[in-house]
């Protein structure tokens, strides 16, 4: 009897230790859609596009109503997610330019060093992936200076592209002249040509199997085994899933396009590929439940910038002015959710200003690991926010893009626009006027002056970082 009792006590102690260790090392998944507008999801009020799985995630987590991409285009935002820094600090300030510098400390590198398995799946866009063959926008022997693949930035398992691909049959396009917006899904007997982009694995090899059909499913076909293997090995995981959808060219499979058959081809493709991608979010959440790791997994979802095209394009920025490539709200305010059972109140909503640069300090805080101490970070730890303990942001958020710059606080947003040799400043009360219809700069001259000083100081700090002074 004593032996049985001792064995039971030992079992309880061991299980308690395992539970404590799991709580200290939560799994982390960062999901990003590409060019998805703030108004392109059901949980933000879209009544056309069907996103039931994202909507379910919102019901079980927190809807981040005022979440910002660090830039109004793709590459810069992606870098901010894994560095905690504004793109102007590490030199990736627009799409298809620059690369992730080896001196930058990424979230994947930090977590890998702490015993996490790390995986990247989908679009990389932070450097080229090959030096040997022509690939995508910049990859190949003619342009090796920007070679910086995810497997050199802390990711040990990869299924990655350099840049965009079609959202259905991602390696193919119809023969002849095609629209940059997209086309009807290829049938088996249709003539096709190579699109010109490859998927690459962590060995630097081109992946050639399982590349037909919905691109979001193809990506998840690689992410799910990575997660399953991590759980089987009893190792915490950091999984980055950066979908290509709904970046142009958009192509929806026949079943998804048929769901929106009353719309023209481009709109049906756009709506359909988002619904297909939403299905994969549902597949992921179901797999986590099946593996019994839902309670110990922190999931973030967002888009990398506002929707492509003008107001007649299918993407919706919701009630906000501006779209992709603009620092008005519609270009940088994006749909976003966070789900973490036991930590995040189900069905909660927050208007707390957040930005993709906040990922790194938040995730490192959640996993109990220190921040990089040798360089300035632009993000803040959001754990007190998602736990409902903090209501107002004290740390302003800065943005830069081409001839625009922004300095944003909880209530106000200073927009600087360079016109020839003159700077124009506008001030918006984002709480009272989220549509940015009324410039209130004349009503707050001292505040404008203070913001101008803080903005210029921050711009200079970013320039010093980009010049390498953080690495000295």
C-alpha positions in Angstrom: 0.0 0.0 0.0 2.8 2.4 0.9 4.5 1.6 -2.4 1.3 2.4 -4.3 0.8 5.6 -2.4 4.4 6.6 -3.0 4.0 5.9 -6.7 0.8 8.0 -6.9 2.5 10.9 -5.2 5.5 10.6 -7.6 3.1 10.6 -10.5 1.2 13.7 -9.3 4.5 15.6 -8.8 5.7 14.6 -12.3 2.5 15.7 -13.9 2.5 19.0 -12.0 6.1 19.6 -13.2 5.1 18.9 -16.8 2.1 21.2 -16.5 4.2 24.0 -15.0 6.8 23.5 -17.7 4.1 23.7 -20.4 2.7 26.9 -18.9 6.2 28.4 -18.9 6.7 27.4 -22.6 3.5 28.1 -24.5 3.4 27.3 -28.1 3.2 30.3 -30.4 1.6 30.6 -33.8 1.7 33.8 -35.9 -0.7 33.8 -38.8 -0.6 36.5 -41.4 -2.8 37.1 -44.5 -1.5 39.1 -47.4 -3.3 42.3 -48.4 -6.4 41.4 -46.4 -8.4 44.6 -45.7 -9.8 45.6 -42.2 -13.3 45.1 -43.6 -12.7 41.7 -45.3 -13.8 39.4 -42.5 -17.1 38.5 -40.9 -15.9 39.5 -37.4 -15.4 43.0 -38.6 -18.8 43.2 -40.3 -18.3 41.9 -43.8 -21.6 40.3 -45.0 -20.3 38.9 -48.3 -17.1 37.0 -47.5 -17.6 33.8 -45.5 -15.0 33.5 -42.7 -16.7 31.3 -40.2 -13.5 29.9 -38.6 -12.0 33.4 -38.1 -15.3 34.5 -36.7 -15.2 31.5 -34.3 -11.6 32.5 -33.3 -12.9 36.0 -32.5 -15.7 34.5 -30.4 -13.2 32.5 -28.4 -10.5 35.2 -28.3 -10.0 38.9 -28.5 -10.8 41.1 -31.5 -8.1 43.7 -31.9 -10.0 46.6 -33.4 -7.1 49.0 -33.6 -4.2 46.8 -34.7 -1.6 48.2 -37.1 0.8 46.8 -39.6 4.2 48.5 -39.2 4.1 49.5 -42.8 1.5 49.8 -45.6 3.3 47.2 -47.7 4.4 43.6 -47.2 8.1 43.1 -46.5 8.6 45.8 -43.9 5.7 44.6 -41.8 7.0 41.0 -41.9 10.3 42.1 -40.6 8.7 44.0 -37.7 6.9 40.9 -36.6 10.1 39.0 -35.9 12.4 41.8 -34.7 10.2 44.0 -32.6 11.6 47.0 -34.6 10.4 49.4 -37.1 11.4 48.6 -40.7 13.5 51.7 -41.0 15.8 50.3 -38.4 16.8 47.2 -40.4 16.6 48.6 -43.9 13.6 46.8 -45.4 11.5 49.8 -46.1 9.4 48.7 -49.0 8.5 45.4 -50.8 11.2 43.5 -52.9 14.0 45.6 -51.4 16.7 44.9 -48.9 16.9 41.8 -46.7 16.9 40.7 -43.1 20.4 41.6 -41.8 22.4 38.9 -40.0 23.0 41.3 -37.1 19.2 41.5 -36.4 18.0 39.2 -33.6 14.8 37.5 -34.7 12.1 36.0 -32.5 12.8 32.6 -34.1 16.5 32.8 -33.1 15.6 33.7 -29.5 13.0 30.9 -29.1 15.2 28.4 -30.9 18.0 29.1 -28.4 15.4 28.6 -25.6 14.5 25.0 -26.8 11.6 25.8 -29.2 11.2 24.1 -32.5 10.8 26.9 -35.1 9.1 26.7 -38.5 8.3 29.1 -41.3 5.5 28.3 -43.8 4.4 30.5 -46.7 5.6 33.8 -47.9 9.0 35.1 -46.6 9.7 38.3 -48.5 12.6 39.3 -46.3 15.4 38.3 -48.7 16.0 35.9 -51.6 16.0 32.1 -51.1 18.5 30.9 -53.7 21.8 31.9 -55.3 21.7 29.2 -58.0 18.6 29.5 -60.1 16.2 32.2 -61.3 13.4 32.5 -58.7 10.6 34.9 -58.0 11.3 38.7 -58.1 15.0 38.8 -57.2 16.4 35.3 -56.5 19.2 33.8 -58.5 22.8 34.1 -59.4 22.5 37.6 -60.7 21.4 39.0 -57.3 23.1 37.3 -54.4 23.6 40.3 -52.1 20.0 40.0 -50.7 20.2 36.2 -49.9 18.7 35.9 -46.5 16.4 32.9 -46.2 14.3 32.0 -43.2 16.7 29.1 -42.3 19.4 31.6 -41.8 17.2 33.6 -39.5 16.3 31.1 -36.8 13.8 28.8 -38.6 14.8 25.2 -38.6 11.9 23.8 -40.7 10.8 25.8 -43.8 8.4 25.7 -46.7 8.8 29.1 -48.1 8.6 31.3 -51.1 10.4 34.5 -51.7 7.3 36.5 -52.7 3.8 36.2 -54.1 2.3 33.2 -56.0 -1.2 32.6 -57.4 -3.6 31.5 -54.7 -4.6 28.3 -56.6 -2.0 26.1 -58.3 0.7 28.4 -57.0 3.5 27.2 -59.3 1.4 27.6 -62.5 -0.3 30.2 -64.8 -2.2 29.8 -68.0 -0.2 30.1 -71.2 -0.4 33.3 -73.2 -1.2 36.7 -71.8 -2.8 36.7 -68.4 -4.2 39.4 -66.1 -2.1 40.5 -63.1 -5.4 40.3 -61.1 -5.8 36.6 -61.6 -7.6 34.1 -63.8 -10.0 31.1 -63.7 -8.6 28.0 -62.0 -6.8 25.7 -64.4 -8.5 22.5 -65.5 -6.5 19.3 -66.0 -6.5 19.7 -69.7 -5.6 23.4 -69.8 -2.3 24.5 -71.1 -0.1 26.0 -68.4 3.3 27.5 -67.9 5.6 27.9 -64.8 4.7 31.0 -62.8 8.4 31.5 -62.0 8.5 31.1 -58.2 9.4 28.0 -56.1 8.8 26.7 -52.7 12.0 26.0 -50.8 12.8 23.9 -47.8 15.3 24.4 -45.0 18.0 22.5 -47.0 17.8 25.1 -49.7 16.1 22.6 -52.0 13.1 23.2 -54.4 10.0 21.4 -53.2 8.2 19.7 -56.1 5.5 17.5 -54.5 1.9 18.4 -53.4 1.7 21.8 -55.2 -1.6 21.6 -56.9 -4.9 23.2 -55.7 -5.5 25.8 -53.0 -2.2 27.4 -51.9 -3.4 28.0 -48.3 -4.1 24.2 -48.0 -0.7 23.5 -49.5 1.0 25.6 -46.9 -1.1 24.1 -44.0 -0.2 20.6 -45.3 3.4 21.4 -44.2 2.6 23.4 -41.0 0.3 20.7 -39.5 3.0 17.9 -39.5 5.5 20.4 -38.0 3.1 21.0 -35.1 2.3 17.3 -34.7 5.9 16.3 -34.7 6.7 19.0 -32.1 4.0 17.8 -29.8 5.2 14.2 -30.3 8.7 15.3 -29.3 7.2 17.1 -26.3 8.9 20.3 -27.5 7.3 23.8 -27.5 6.9 25.2 -31.0 7.0 28.6 -32.7 5.1 28.4 -36.0 4.9 31.2 -38.5 2.2 30.8 -41.2 2.3 33.6 -43.7 -0.3 32.9 -46.3 -0.2 34.5 -49.8 -3.9 35.0 -50.0 -5.5 37.4 -51.0 -2.5 39.1 -52.7 -2.8 39.3 -56.5 -3.0 37.2 -58.6 -6.1 35.8 -56.9 -7.5 32.5 -58.2 -10.2 30.5 -56.4 -10.8 26.8 -56.9 -14.1 25.9 -58.5 -15.9 25.1 -55.3 -14.9 28.4 -53.7 -15.6 30.4 -56.8 -19.1 28.8 -57.0 -19.9 30.2 -53.6 -19.7 33.7 -55.1 -21.0 33.0 -58.6 -23.2 36.1 -58.7 -20.1 38.2 -58.8 -17.6 38.9 -61.6 -14.5 36.6 -61.9 -12.2 38.9 -60.0 -14.5 39.5 -57.1 -15.5 35.8 -56.9 -11.8 34.8 -57.0 -11.0 37.3 -54.2 -13.9 36.3 -52.0 -13.4 32.6 -52.7 -9.7 32.4 -51.9 -10.3 34.1 -48.6 -12.9 31.5 -47.7 -10.6 28.8 -48.7 -7.9 30.3 -46.5 -10.4 30.6 -43.6 -11.0 26.8 -43.9 -7.3 26.2 -43.2 -7.5 28.4 -40.0 -10.3 26.1 -38.9 -8.2 23.0 -39.8 -5.4 24.4 -37.7 -7.5 25.1 -34.7 -9.1 21.6 -34.9 -5.7 20.0 -35.1 -4.6 21.9 -31.9 -7.7 20.6 -30.2 -7.0 17.0 -31.4 -3.5 17.2 -30.1 -4.7 18.6 -26.7 -2.5 21.7 -26.9 -5.2 24.4 -27.5 -4.9 25.6 -23.9 -1.2 26.1 -24.1 -1.1 27.7 -27.5 -1.0 31.5 -28.2 -2.4 32.3 -31.7 -2.1 35.7 -33.3 -3.8 36.6 -36.6 -3.4 39.7 -38.7 -2.8 41.1 -42.2 0.4 42.7 -43.4 -1.3 45.9 -44.8 -4.5 47.3 -46.2 -6.3 46.1 -49.3 -4.9 46.4 -52.8 -6.3 48.7 -55.5 -8.8 51.5 -55.5 -12.2 51.7 -53.9 -13.7 49.7 -56.7 -11.4 46.7 -56.0 -12.9 43.8 -54.0 -10.9 44.4 -50.9 -12.4 46.5 -48.1 -10.7 48.9 -45.7 -14.0 49.1 -43.8 -14.8 52.7 -42.7 -11.3 54.0 -43.1 -9.6 56.2 -45.7 -6.6 54.9 -47.6 -5.5 51.5 -48.8 -2.3 49.6 -49.3 0.8 52.0 -49.8 -0.8 54.7 -47.6 -0.3 55.7 -44.0 -3.9 56.7 -43.6 -5.8 54.2 -41.5 -7.0 52.1 -44.4 -3.4 51.3 -45.4 -2.1 50.2 -42.0 -5.1 49.3 -39.7 -5.7 45.6 -40.3 -7.9 42.9 -39.1 -6.4 41.1 -36.1 -7.2 38.5 -33.4 -5.5 36.9 -30.5 -6.6 33.6 -29.0 -5.2 32.0 -25.8 -7.6 30.0 -23.7 -7.3 30.9 -20.0 -5.5 34.1 -20.7 -7.8 35.9 -23.2 -11.4 36.6 -22.3 -13.6 34.9 -24.9 -15.5 37.3 -27.1 -13.6 40.3 -25.9 -12.8 43.4 -27.9 -10.2 46.1 -27.5 -9.5 49.5 -29.1 -6.0 49.6 -27.6 -3.5 50.6 -30.3 -1.2 47.7 -31.2 1.4 47.2 -33.9 3.2 44.2 -35.4 6.4 45.4 -33.7 4.7 44.4 -30.4 4.9 40.7 -31.3 8.5 40.1 -30.2 8.3 41.7 -26.7 4.9 40.1 -26.1 5.9 36.6 -27.1 9.2 36.8 -25.2 7.3 38.0 -22.1 4.8 35.2 -22.6 7.6 32.6 -22.9 9.6 34.0 -20.1 12.6 35.0 -22.1 14.6 38.3 -22.0 14.4 41.1 -24.6 17.5 42.0 -26.7 19.2 44.6 -24.5 21.7 46.0 -27.0 19.3 47.8 -29.4 16.2 50.0 -29.3 12.9 48.2 -29.8 9.7 49.9 -31.1 7.2 47.3 -29.7 5.8 46.8 -26.2 4.6 43.9 -24.2 0.9 43.4 -24.8 0.3 40.7 -22.2 -1.3 43.2 -19.7 -3.6 44.3 -22.5 -4.8 40.9 -23.7 -5.2 39.9 -20.0 -7.5 42.9 -19.6 -5.2 44.8 -17.2 -4.1 47.7 -19.3 -6.4 50.1 -21.2 -4.2 52.9 -22.5 -0.9 52.9 -24.5 1.8 55.1 -23.1 4.4 54.3 -25.8 3.7 56.1 -29.1 3.9 54.3 -32.5 5.9 55.7 -35.4 5.5 54.9 -39.0 7.4 55.9 -42.2 6.7 55.2 -45.8 8.1 57.1 -48.8 7.1 60.8 -48.3 4.9 60.1 -45.2 5.5 59.7 -41.5 3.2 59.2 -38.6 3.5 59.7 -34.8 0.5 58.1 -33.1 -0.7 58.0 -29.5 -3.8 56.6 -27.8 -5.9 59.5 -29.1 -4.1 61.5 -31.7 -2.3 60.8 -35.0 0.2 63.3 -36.5 0.6 62.8 -40.3 3.6 64.3 -41.9 3.6 64.6 -45.7 6.6 65.8 -47.6 5.6 68.0 -50.6 8.7 69.2 -52.6 10.8 71.0 -50.0 8.0 71.6 -47.5 6.6 69.4 -44.8 2.8 69.4 -44.3 1.4 68.3 -40.9 -2.1 67.1 -40.2 -3.5 66.1 -36.8 -6.4 63.7 -36.4 -8.3 62.6 -33.3 -8.4 58.9 -34.1 -10.9 58.1 -31.3 -13.4 60.8 -32.3 -12.6 60.7 -36.0 -11.3 57.3 -37.1 -12.2 58.1 -40.7 -9.6 61.0 -40.6 -12.0 63.5 -42.1 -11.1 66.6 -39.9 -7.6 68.1 -39.4 -7.5 69.4 -35.8 -3.9 70.7 -35.9 -5.1 74.3 -35.5 -6.9 73.4 -32.3 -3.8 71.8 -30.7 -0.7 73.8 -31.7 1.4 72.8 -28.7 0.6 69.1 -29.1 1.6 69.3 -32.8 4.9 70.9 -31.8 5.6 68.2 -29.2 4.7 65.5 -31.7 6.9 67.0 -34.4 9.9 67.0 -32.0 9.2 63.4 -30.9 8.7 62.2 -34.5 11.9 63.8 -35.7 13.9 62.3 -32.8 12.5 58.9 -33.6 13.2 59.2 -37.3 16.8 60.0 -36.5 17.0 57.1 -34.1 15.8 54.8 -36.9 18.4 56.2 -39.3 21.1 55.6 -36.8 20.0 52.0 -36.4 19.9 51.5 -40.2 23.4 52.9 -40.4 24.6 50.0 -38.2 25.1 51.9 -34.9 23.1 49.3 -33.0 25.5 46.6 -34.0 28.7 48.3 -32.9 
